[in-house]
């Protein structure tokens, strides 16, 4: 049975960038619902229970058809959000350092050019979904609660939730303001460690 992971910080840890109200709602209502509905779906597939969630998502097309959509939506939601909480820190923001910063500059020309490209993808994503930085430093988007794992890609280094539930209480329809605020809480130390040891970064959910 999957469970809601501990946050590791308080709901009010991000001050004005992400409010206590939206953090509590996002975590205790939205994420908890994904966990609950994933567990309910997997009651019909005992052979999948106990498997690491990344393994299930990477083989989503072989999940029994009668629960595949539920596992895709709610399993993806649980996986994506578990990562999302880890990508942020009360002491986050600024720039990455070391190998990751050098690699981003090499690929995009500058760190700001990377930020601009990421924001362009995030603003251009129609409807609900996610924006991801992959281990090869490409920037990709997925709709709804899909994960890059579902299309055979590696686990992401970084990801941003651009569902309205992630920002509407704080920023209403202004997705761009939310995106710019989010950079102030990104845990670049965590992301940098994932970049240095991508092969070891799979989560145990």
Secondary structure, DSSP 8 states (H G I E B T S, - for coil): -------SS-TTTTTTTS-HHHHHHIIIIIIHHHHHHHHHHHTT-GGGTTS-HHHHHHTGGGS-HHHHHHIIIIIHHHHHHHHHHHTB-TT--S---HHHHHHHHHHHSSHHHHHHHHHHHHHH--SSEEEEE-TTS-EEEEETT--GGGGT----SEEEE-SGGGTHHHHTT-HHHHHHHHGGGB-HHHHHHHHHTGGG-----
